[in-house]
Amino acid sequence: MRENRLGDPRKVTHALCEWFIENSVFWLWEENDRVQGFSAGDPRDGTIFALFIDPAYEGRGIARKLLPLACETLKAAGYRTATLTTEASTRAEKFYRLNGWTEVGRQNDGQIIFRKEI
């Protein structure tokens, strides 16, 4: 990743990863035996947990394909809206705005909170 790197890797614990493996869905984009991106929604709270694309494969529309799949995970869990956060002034911010996500606030660290009906 070039942007939105995890500021505190301790936030993604072994237990959290195990929970996602057992209780949620990771959507992978794979071509030529290489994972080029992935997404996941958190059915506990209706948030997008992850949307990451290998920088070597950016600009190919992979994120536009993976994000709706993560939203479908949330929709199947009963949510009508999805929420996510991202850093301000990044390509990710522009991507979400262009794809219909609405800014609904800011976290104390400046991260933008986006929401979208799904």
N, CA, C and O atoms as a GROMACS GRO file, in nm:
protein
  472
    1MET      N    1   0.083  -0.118   0.000
    1MET     CA    2   0.000   0.000   0.000
    1MET      C    3   0.087   0.124   0.000
    1MET      O    4   0.194   0.129   0.062
    2ARG      N    5   0.039   0.221  -0.070
    2ARG     CA    6   0.110   0.349  -0.072
    2ARG      C    7   0.050   0.447   0.028
    2ARG      O    8   0.120   0.534   0.080
    3GLU      N    9  -0.080   0.433   0.054
    3GLU     CA   10  -0.150   0.524   0.144
    3GLU      C   11  -0.230   0.441   0.245
    3GLU      O   12  -0.245   0.320   0.232
    4ASN      N   13  -0.282   0.511   0.346
    4ASN     CA   14  -0.368   0.448   0.447
    4ASN      C   15  -0.304   0.328   0.514
    4ASN      O   16  -0.371   0.227   0.540
    5ARG      N   17  -0.176   0.338   0.540
    5ARG     CA   18  -0.108   0.230   0.612
    5ARG      C   19  -0.158   0.227   0.756
    5ARG      O   20  -0.189   0.330   0.816
    6LEU      N   21  -0.166   0.109   0.810
    6LEU     CA   22  -0.211   0.091   0.946
    6LEU      C   23  -0.113   0.159   1.041
    6LEU      O   24   0.004   0.120   1.050
    7GLY      N   25  -0.160   0.261   1.112
    7GLY     CA   26  -0.073   0.337   1.201
    7GLY      C   27  -0.025   0.257   1.321
    7GLY      O   28   0.087   0.276   1.369
    8ASP      N   29  -0.110   0.168   1.369
    8ASP     CA   30  -0.075   0.087   1.486
    8ASP      C   31  -0.107  -0.059   1.454
    8ASP      O   32  -0.221  -0.102   1.470
    9PRO      N   33  -0.007  -0.135   1.410
    9PRO     CA   34  -0.031  -0.276   1.373
    9PRO      C   35  -0.087  -0.360   1.487
    9PRO      O   36  -0.143  -0.467   1.462
   10ARG      N   37  -0.074  -0.314   1.610
   10ARG     CA   38  -0.129  -0.390   1.723
   10ARG      C   39  -0.282  -0.394   1.719
   10ARG      O   40  -0.343  -0.477   1.787
   11LYS      N   41  -0.344  -0.306   1.640
   11LYS     CA   42  -0.490  -0.305   1.629
   11LYS      C   43  -0.543  -0.427   1.556
   11LYS      O   44  -0.657  -0.468   1.578
   12VAL      N   45  -0.462  -0.486   1.469
   12VAL     CA   46  -0.503  -0.607   1.397
   12VAL      C   47  -0.436  -0.725   1.466
   12VAL      O   48  -0.325  -0.766   1.431
   13THR      N   49  -0.506  -0.777   1.564
   13THR     CA   50  -0.452  -0.884   1.646
   13THR      C   51  -0.475  -1.021   1.583
   13THR      O   52  -0.554  -1.036   1.489
   14HIS      N   53  -0.405  -1.118   1.635
   14HIS     CA   54  -0.425  -1.256   1.591
   14HIS      C   55  -0.571  -1.297   1.616
   14HIS      O   56  -0.632  -1.362   1.531
   15ALA      N   57  -0.624  -1.259   1.730
   15ALA     CA   58  -0.763  -1.293   1.764
   15ALA      C   59  -0.861  -1.230   1.665
   15ALA      O   60  -0.958  -1.293   1.626
   16LEU      N   61  -0.836  -1.106   1.626
   16LEU     CA   62  -0.924  -1.040   1.529
   16LEU      C   63  -0.919  -1.112   1.396
   16LEU      O   64  -1.023  -1.134   1.334
   17CYS      N   65  -0.802  -1.149   1.350
   17CYS     CA   66  -0.789  -1.222   1.224
   17CYS      C   67  -0.861  -1.356   1.233
   17CYS      O   68  -0.930  -1.396   1.138
   18GLU      N   69  -0.846  -1.426   1.344
   18GLU     CA   70  -0.916  -1.554   1.362
   18GLU      C   71  -1.066  -1.534   1.358
   18GLU      O   72  -1.138  -1.613   1.298
   19TRP      N   73  -1.115  -1.426   1.423
   19TRP     CA   74  -1.258  -1.400   1.421
   19TRP      C   75  -1.308  -1.382   1.278
   19TRP      O   76  -1.410  -1.439   1.239
   20PHE      N   77  -1.237  -1.304   1.199
   20PHE     CA   78  -1.279  -1.281   1.061
   20PHE      C   79  -1.276  -1.410   0.979
   20PHE      O   80  -1.367  -1.434   0.899
   21ILE      N   81  -1.177  -1.491   0.999
   21ILE     CA   82  -1.169  -1.617   0.925
   21ILE      C   83  -1.287  -1.706   0.960
   21ILE      O   84  -1.342  -1.774   0.873
   22GLU      N   85  -1.328  -1.707   1.085
   22GLU     CA   86  -1.436  -1.794   1.130
   22GLU      C   87  -1.575  -1.735   1.110
   22GLU      O   88  -1.671  -1.811   1.099
   23ASN      N   89  -1.589  -1.602   1.104
   23ASN     CA   90  -1.722  -1.541   1.108
   23ASN      C   91  -1.756  -1.446   0.994
   23ASN      O   92  -1.869  -1.399   0.986
   24SER      N   93  -1.665  -1.418   0.908
   24SER     CA   94  -1.694  -1.323   0.801
   24SER      C   95  -1.643  -1.378   0.669
   24SER      O   96  -1.607  -1.495   0.658
   25VAL      N   97  -1.641  -1.293   0.571
   25VAL     CA   98  -1.599  -1.332   0.436
   25VAL      C   99  -1.492  -1.234   0.388
   25VAL      O  100  -1.510  -1.112   0.395
   26PHE      N  101  -1.382  -1.288   0.339
   26PHE     CA  102  -1.283  -1.207   0.268
   26PHE      C  103  -1.302  -1.234   0.120
   26PHE      O  104  -1.308  -1.348   0.076
   27TRP      N  105  -1.312  -1.128   0.044
   27TRP     CA  106  -1.325  -1.138  -0.101
   27TRP      C  107  -1.187  -1.112  -0.161
   27TRP      O  108  -1.128  -1.007  -0.136
   28LEU      N  109  -1.137  -1.205  -0.240
   28LEU     CA  110  -1.005  -1.193  -0.301
   28LEU      C  111  -1.018  -1.174  -0.451
   28LEU      O  112  -1.105  -1.232  -0.516
   29TRP      N  113  -0.930  -1.091  -0.504
   29TRP     CA  114  -0.916  -1.078  -0.649
   29TRP      C  115  -0.784  -1.145  -0.683
   29TRP      O  116  -0.678  -1.099  -0.642
   30GLU      N  117  -0.791  -1.253  -0.757
   30GLU     CA  118  -0.672  -1.330  -0.789
   30GLU      C  119  -0.665  -1.350  -0.940
   30GLU      O  120  -0.763  -1.388  -1.004
   31GLU      N  121  -0.549  -1.324  -0.994
   31GLU     CA  122  -0.519  -1.351  -1.135
   31GLU      C  123  -0.378  -1.402  -1.143
   31GLU      O  124  -0.290  -1.358  -1.069
   32ASN      N  125  -0.356  -1.496  -1.233
   32ASN     CA  126  -0.222  -1.551  -1.254
   32ASN      C  127  -0.158  -1.600  -1.124
   32ASN      O  128  -0.039  -1.577  -1.099
   33ASP      N  129  -0.239  -1.667  -1.041
   33ASP     CA  130  -0.192  -1.723  -0.914
   33ASP      C  131  -0.137  -1.617  -0.818
   33ASP      O  132  -0.050  -1.647  -0.735
   34ARG      N  133  -0.187  -1.496  -0.828
   34ARG     CA  134  -0.142  -1.388  -0.740
   34ARG      C  135  -0.263  -1.312  -0.688
   34ARG      O  136  -0.348  -1.268  -0.766
   35VAL      N  137  -0.270  -1.296  -0.556
   35VAL     CA  138  -0.376  -1.213  -0.497
   35VAL      C  139  -0.341  -1.068  -0.526
   35VAL      O  140  -0.234  -1.020  -0.487
   36GLN      N  141  -0.432  -0.998  -0.595
   36GLN     CA  142  -0.408  -0.860  -0.634
   36GLN      C  143  -0.484  -0.761  -0.547
   36GLN      O  144  -0.455  -0.641  -0.549
   37GLY      N  145  -0.581  -0.811  -0.471
   37GLY     CA  146  -0.656  -0.725  -0.382
   37GLY      C  147  -0.752  -0.806  -0.298
   37GLY      O  148  -0.777  -0.923  -0.326
   38PHE      N  149  -0.805  -0.741  -0.194
   38PHE     CA  150  -0.905  -0.808  -0.111
   38PHE      C  151  -0.993  -0.705  -0.042
   38PHE      O  152  -0.955  -0.589  -0.026
   39SER      N  153  -1.111  -0.750  -0.001
   39SER     CA  154  -1.203  -0.667   0.075
   39SER      C  155  -1.274  -0.753   0.179
   39SER      O  156  -1.279  -0.876   0.166
   40ALA      N  157  -1.327  -0.688   0.280
   40ALA     CA  158  -1.404  -0.757   0.383
   40ALA      C  159  -1.495  -0.658   0.453
   40ALA      O  160  -1.457  -0.543   0.477
   41GLY      N  161  -1.614  -0.702   0.486
   41GLY     CA  162  -1.706  -0.625   0.567
   41GLY      C  163  -1.717  -0.688   0.704
   41GLY      O  164  -1.703  -0.809   0.718
   42ASP      N  165  -1.742  -0.606   0.805
   42ASP     CA  166  -1.755  -0.655   0.941
   42ASP      C  167  -1.904  -0.666   0.976
   42ASP      O  168  -1.969  -0.564   1.002
   43PRO      N  169  -1.958  -0.788   0.978
   43PRO     CA  170  -2.101  -0.804   1.003
   43PRO      C  171  -2.142  -0.773   1.147
   43PRO      O  172  -2.261  -0.774   1.178
   44ARG      N  173  -2.047  -0.746   1.235
   44ARG     CA  174  -2.080  -0.710   1.373
   44ARG      C  175  -2.128  -0.566   1.383
   44ARG      O  176  -2.214  -0.535   1.466
   45ASP      N  177  -2.074  -0.477   1.296
   45ASP     CA  178  -2.108  -0.335   1.312
   45ASP      C  179  -2.136  -0.262   1.181
   45ASP      O  180  -2.157  -0.141   1.182
   46GLY      N  181  -2.138  -0.334   1.069
   46GLY     CA  182  -2.174  -0.271   0.942
   46GLY      C  183  -2.065  -0.187   0.880
   46GLY      O  184  -2.094  -0.099   0.799
   47THR      N  185  -1.940  -0.213   0.916
   47THR     CA  186  -1.830  -0.135   0.859
   47THR      C  187  -1.755  -0.216   0.754
   47THR      O  188  -1.753  -0.339   0.757
   48ILE      N  189  -1.692  -0.144   0.664
   48ILE     CA  190  -1.597  -0.205   0.572
   48ILE      C  191  -1.467  -0.220   0.650
   48ILE      O  192  -1.406  -0.121   0.689
   49PHE      N  193  -1.427  -0.342   0.670
   49PHE     CA  194  -1.306  -0.371   0.748
   49PHE      C  195  -1.181  -0.351   0.663
   49PHE      O  196  -1.078  -0.306   0.713
   50ALA      N  197  -1.190  -0.386   0.534
   50ALA     CA  198  -1.070  -0.380   0.450
   50ALA      C  199  -1.107  -0.364   0.303
   50ALA      O  200  -1.204  -0.422   0.255
   51LEU      N  201  -1.027  -0.286   0.234
   51LEU     CA  202  -1.027  -0.278   0.088
   51LEU      C  203  -0.885  -0.238   0.050
   51LEU      O  204  -0.847  -0.121   0.062
   52PHE      N  205  -0.809  -0.334   0.003
   52PHE     CA  206  -0.669  -0.310  -0.030
   52PHE      C  207  -0.636  -0.372  -0.164
   52PHE      O  208  -0.675  -0.485  -0.194
   53ILE      N  209  -0.562  -0.296  -0.245
   53ILE     CA  210  -0.519  -0.340  -0.376
   53ILE      C  211  -0.368  -0.332  -0.381
   53ILE      O  212  -0.309  -0.232  -0.339
   54ASP      N  213  -0.304  -0.437  -0.432
   54ASP     CA  214  -0.160  -0.436  -0.451
   54ASP      C  215  -0.126  -0.319  -0.543
   54ASP      O  216  -0.185  -0.308  -0.651
   55PRO      N  217  -0.033  -0.232  -0.504
   55PRO     CA  218  -0.001  -0.115  -0.587
   55PRO      C  219   0.034  -0.149  -0.732
   55PRO      O  220   0.011  -0.068  -0.821
   56ALA      N  221   0.087  -0.266  -0.757
   56ALA     CA  222   0.121  -0.306  -0.894
   56ALA      C  223  -0.002  -0.326  -0.980
   56ALA      O  224   0.008  -0.332  -1.103
   57TYR      N  225  -0.120  -0.335  -0.917
   57TYR     CA  226  -0.244  -0.362  -0.992
   57TYR      C  227  -0.348  -0.252  -0.976
   57TYR      O  228  -0.464  -0.271  -1.013
   58GLU      N  229  -0.309  -0.139  -0.922
   58GLU     CA  230  -0.402  -0.028  -0.907
   58GLU      C  231  -0.444   0.025  -1.044
   58GLU      O  232  -0.371   0.012  -1.142
   59GLY      N  233  -0.562   0.086  -1.047
   59GLY     CA  234  -0.610   0.148  -1.170
   59GLY      C  235  -0.674   0.052  -1.268
   59GLY      O  236  -0.701   0.090  -1.382
   60ARG      N  237  -0.698  -0.071  -1.228
   60ARG     CA  238  -0.757  -0.170  -1.317
   60ARG      C  239  -0.903  -0.198  -1.285
   60ARG      O  240  -0.964  -0.285  -1.347
   61GLY      N  241  -0.960  -0.126  -1.187
   61GLY     CA  242  -1.101  -0.145  -1.151
   61GLY      C  243  -1.125  -0.253  -1.048
   61GLY      O  244  -1.240  -0.289  -1.022
   62ILE      N  245  -1.020  -0.306  -0.990
   62ILE     CA  246  -1.035  -0.414  -0.893
   62ILE      C  247  -1.111  -0.367  -0.769
   62ILE      O  248  -1.199  -0.438  -0.721
   63ALA      N  249  -1.079  -0.249  -0.718
   63ALA     CA  250  -1.147  -0.197  -0.599
   63ALA      C  251  -1.296  -0.177  -0.626
   63ALA      O  252  -1.378  -0.203  -0.538
   64ARG      N  253  -1.331  -0.131  -0.746
   64ARG     CA  254  -1.472  -0.112  -0.781
   64ARG      C  255  -1.548  -0.244  -0.785
   64ARG      O  256  -1.670  -0.246  -0.769
   65LYS      N  257  -1.479  -0.353  -0.807
   65LYS     CA  258  -1.542  -0.486  -0.808
   65LYS      C  259  -1.548  -0.544  -0.666
   65LYS      O  260  -1.647  -0.608  -0.630
   66LEU      N  261  -1.443  -0.522  -0.587
   66LEU     CA  262  -1.436  -0.583  -0.454
   66LEU      C  263  -1.522  -0.512  -0.349
   66LEU      O  264  -1.578  -0.578  -0.262
   67LEU      N  265  -1.531  -0.381  -0.355
   67LEU     CA  266  -1.605  -0.308  -0.253
   67LEU      C  267  -1.753  -0.349  -0.247
   67LEU      O  268  -1.804  -0.368  -0.137
   68PRO      N  269  -1.823  -0.362  -0.359
   68PRO     CA  270  -1.963  -0.407  -0.351
   68PRO      C  271  -1.978  -0.546  -0.290
   68PRO      O  272  -2.081  -0.576  -0.228
   69LEU      N  273  -1.879  -0.631  -0.306
   69LEU     CA  274  -1.886  -0.764  -0.246
   69LEU      C  275  -1.880  -0.755  -0.094
   69LEU      O  276  -1.953  -0.825  -0.024
   70ALA      N  277  -1.793  -0.669  -0.042
   70ALA     CA  278  -1.787  -0.647   0.102
   70ALA      C  279  -1.919  -0.589   0.152
   70ALA      O  280  -1.966  -0.624   0.260
   71CYS      N  281  -1.978  -0.500   0.073
   71CYS     CA  282  -2.108  -0.442   0.109
   71CYS      C  283  -2.217  -0.549   0.111
   71CYS      O  284  -2.307  -0.545   0.195
   72GLU      N  285  -2.210  -0.645   0.021
   72GLU     CA  286  -2.307  -0.755   0.020
   72GLU      C  287  -2.297  -0.838   0.147
   72GLU      O  288  -2.399  -0.887   0.196
   73THR      N  289  -2.177  -0.854   0.200
   73THR     CA  290  -2.160  -0.924   0.328
   73THR      C  291  -2.238  -0.851   0.437
   73THR      O  292  -2.303  -0.914   0.520
   74LEU      N  293  -2.230  -0.719   0.436
   74LEU     CA  294  -2.301  -0.639   0.536
   74LEU      C  295  -2.452  -0.645   0.514
   74LEU      O  296  -2.529  -0.656   0.610
   75LYS      N  297  -2.492  -0.638   0.390
   75LYS     CA  298  -2.634  -0.644   0.357
   75LYS      C  299  -2.693  -0.778   0.402
   75LYS      O  300  -2.804  -0.782   0.455
   76ALA      N  301  -2.620  -0.887   0.381
   76ALA     CA  302  -2.666  -1.019   0.424
   76ALA      C  303  -2.678  -1.028   0.575
   76ALA      O  304  -2.755  -1.109   0.627
   77ALA      N  305  -2.601  -0.945   0.646
   77ALA     CA  306  -2.606  -0.942   0.792
   77ALA      C  307  -2.718  -0.850   0.843
   77ALA      O  308  -2.736  -0.836   0.964
   78GLY      N  309  -2.793  -0.788   0.750
   78GLY     CA  310  -2.907  -0.707   0.789
   78GLY      C  311  -2.887  -0.557   0.787
   78GLY      O  312  -2.977  -0.483   0.826
   79TYR      N  313  -2.771  -0.511   0.742
   79TYR     CA  314  -2.745  -0.367   0.738
   79TYR      C  315  -2.800  -0.305   0.610
   79TYR      O  316  -2.798  -0.367   0.504
   80ARG      N  317  -2.849  -0.183   0.621
   80ARG     CA  318  -2.897  -0.109   0.504
   80ARG      C  319  -2.798  -0.001   0.461
   80ARG      O  320  -2.806   0.052   0.350
   81THR      N  321  -2.704   0.031   0.551
   81THR     CA  322  -2.597   0.125   0.519
   81THR      C  323  -2.464   0.064   0.562
   81THR      O  324  -2.457  -0.018   0.654
   82ALA      N  325  -2.360   0.106   0.493
   82ALA     CA  326  -2.224   0.064   0.528
   82ALA      C  327  -2.145   0.188   0.567
   82ALA      O  328  -2.173   0.298   0.518
   83THR      N  329  -2.049   0.171   0.654
   83THR     CA  330  -1.964   0.280   0.701
   83THR      C  331  -1.818   0.238   0.685
   83THR      O  332  -1.785   0.121   0.696
   84LEU      N  333  -1.733   0.335   0.658
   84LEU     CA  334  -1.589   0.310   0.652
   84LEU      C  335  -1.515   0.437   0.688
   84LEU      O  336  -1.573   0.546   0.690
   85THR      N  337  -1.388   0.422   0.716
   85THR     CA  338  -1.304   0.539   0.742
   85THR      C  339  -1.181   0.533   0.653
   85THR      O  340  -1.134   0.426   0.615
   86THR      N  341  -1.129   0.651   0.622
   86THR     CA  342  -1.006   0.661   0.543
   86THR      C  343  -0.939   0.793   0.573
   86THR      O  344  -1.001   0.887   0.622
   87GLU      N  345  -0.811   0.799   0.543
   87GLU     CA  346  -0.736   0.922   0.565
   87GLU      C  347  -0.781   1.030   0.466
   87GLU      O  348  -0.821   1.000   0.353
   88ALA      N  349  -0.774   1.154   0.509
   88ALA     CA  350  -0.807   1.268   0.424
   88ALA      C  351  -0.696   1.293   0.323
   88ALA      O  352  -0.580   1.257   0.345
   89SER      N  353  -0.733   1.354   0.213
   89SER     CA  354  -0.639   1.395   0.108
   89SER      C  355  -0.562   1.278   0.048
   89SER      O  356  -0.443   1.289   0.018
   90THR      N  357  -0.630   1.165   0.031
   90THR     CA  358  -0.569   1.047  -0.030
   90THR      C  359  -0.648   1.008  -0.154
   90THR      O  360  -0.758   1.057  -0.179
   91ARG      N  361  -0.589   0.920  -0.232
   91ARG     CA  362  -0.660   0.866  -0.348
   91ARG      C  363  -0.784   0.788  -0.303
   91ARG      O  364  -0.885   0.785  -0.373
   92ALA      N  365  -0.774   0.725  -0.185
   92ALA     CA  366  -0.889   0.651  -0.131
   92ALA      C  367  -1.006   0.745  -0.105
   92ALA      O  368  -1.121   0.712  -0.137
   93GLU      N  369  -0.979   0.862  -0.048
   93GLU     CA  370  -1.086   0.958  -0.025
   93GLU      C  371  -1.155   0.992  -0.157
   93GLU      O  372  -1.278   0.990  -0.164
   94LYS      N  373  -1.078   1.021  -0.259
   94LYS     CA  374  -1.135   1.054  -0.391
   94LYS      C  375  -1.215   0.936  -0.446
   94LYS      O  376  -1.324   0.955  -0.500
   95PHE      N  377  -1.161   0.815  -0.433
   95PHE     CA  378  -1.230   0.694  -0.481
   95PHE      C  379  -1.367   0.680  -0.417
   95PHE      O  380  -1.466   0.658  -0.487
   96TYR      N  381  -1.374   0.694  -0.285
   96TYR     CA  382  -1.502   0.677  -0.217
   96TYR      C  383  -1.600   0.786  -0.256
   96TYR      O  384  -1.718   0.757  -0.279
   97ARG      N  385  -1.555   0.908  -0.266
   97ARG     CA  386  -1.646   1.016  -0.306
   97ARG      C  387  -1.699   0.992  -0.448
   97ARG      O  388  -1.818   1.010  -0.473
   98LEU      N  389  -1.612   0.951  -0.539
   98LEU     CA  390  -1.656   0.925  -0.677
   98LEU      C  391  -1.749   0.806  -0.689
   98LEU      O  392  -1.823   0.794  -0.786
   99ASN      N  393  -1.745   0.719  -0.590
   99ASN     CA  394  -1.829   0.599  -0.594
   99ASN      C  395  -1.950   0.607  -0.502
   99ASN      O  396  -2.005   0.504  -0.460
  100GLY      N  397  -1.992   0.730  -0.470
  100GLY     CA  398  -2.119   0.751  -0.402
  100GLY      C  399  -2.119   0.748  -0.251
  100GLY      O  400  -2.226   0.748  -0.190
  101TRP      N  401  -2.003   0.745  -0.189
  101TRP     CA  402  -1.996   0.747  -0.043
  101TRP      C  403  -2.004   0.892   0.004
  101TRP      O  404  -1.948   0.981  -0.060
  102THR      N  405  -2.073   0.915   0.115
  102THR     CA  406  -2.095   1.049   0.169
  102THR      C  407  -2.019   1.065   0.300
  102THR      O  408  -2.027   0.980   0.388
  103GLU      N  409  -1.946   1.175   0.311
  103GLU     CA  410  -1.878   1.206   0.437
  103GLU      C  411  -1.982   1.242   0.541
  103GLU      O  412  -2.068   1.328   0.519
  104VAL      N  413  -1.973   1.175   0.658
  104VAL     CA  414  -2.068   1.202   0.765
  104VAL      C  415  -2.000   1.252   0.892
  104VAL      O  416  -2.067   1.281   0.992
  105GLY      N  417  -1.867   1.262   0.889
  105GLY     CA  418  -1.796   1.312   1.006
  105GLY      C  419  -1.647   1.285   0.997
  105GLY      O  420  -1.596   1.234   0.898
  106ARG      N  421  -1.580   1.320   1.105
  106ARG     CA  422  -1.436   1.298   1.117
  106ARG      C  423  -1.406   1.238   1.253
  106ARG      O  424  -1.470   1.272   1.352
  107GLN      N  425  -1.310   1.149   1.256
  107GLN     CA  426  -1.262   1.096   1.383
  107GLN      C  427  -1.165   1.196   1.444
  107GLN      O  428  -1.121   1.289   1.377
  108ASN      N  429  -1.131   1.177   1.570
  108ASN     CA  430  -1.038   1.267   1.638
  108ASN      C  431  -0.903   1.275   1.569
  108ASN      O  432  -0.836   1.378   1.576
  109ASP      N  433  -0.861   1.166   1.500
  109ASP     CA  434  -0.732   1.166   1.431
  109ASP      C  435  -0.741   1.222   1.289
  109ASP      O  436  -0.643   1.218   1.215
  110GLY      N  437  -0.858   1.274   1.251
  110GLY     CA  438  -0.876   1.334   1.119
  110GLY      C  439  -0.927   1.240   1.013
  110GLY      O  440  -0.958   1.284   0.902
  111GLN      N  441  -0.938   1.112   1.043
  111GLN     CA  442  -0.991   1.018   0.945
  111GLN      C  443  -1.133   1.057   0.909
  111GLN      O  444  -1.212   1.099   0.994
  112ILE      N  445  -1.164   1.043   0.780
  112ILE     CA  446  -1.299   1.074   0.731
  112ILE      C  447  -1.387   0.952   0.752
  112ILE      O  448  -1.348   0.839   0.724
  113ILE      N  449  -1.508   0.977   0.802
  113ILE     CA  450  -1.608   0.872   0.816
  113ILE      C  451  -1.703   0.885   0.698
  113ILE      O  452  -1.767   0.988   0.680
  114PHE      N  453  -1.713   0.779   0.619
  114PHE     CA  454  -1.802   0.775   0.504
  114PHE      C  455  -1.915   0.677   0.530
  114PHE      O  456  -1.900   0.581   0.605
  115ARG      N  457  -2.029   0.703   0.467
  115ARG     CA  458  -2.144   0.613   0.476
  115ARG      C  459  -2.211   0.604   0.339
  115ARG      O  460  -2.208   0.698   0.260
  116LYS      N  461  -2.270   0.487   0.314
  116LYS     CA  462  -2.342   0.466   0.187
  116LYS      C  463  -2.453   0.365   0.208
  116LYS      O  464  -2.436   0.265   0.277
  117GLU      N  465  -2.569   0.394   0.147
  117GLU     CA  466  -2.676   0.294   0.148
  117GLU      C  467  -2.634   0.178   0.059
  117GLU      O  468  -2.575   0.196  -0.047
  118ILE      N  469  -2.667   0.057   0.106
  118ILE     CA  470  -2.628  -0.062   0.029
  118ILE      C  471  -2.749  -0.144  -0.012
  118ILE      O  472  -2.735  -0.247  -0.077
   0.00000   0.00000   0.00000
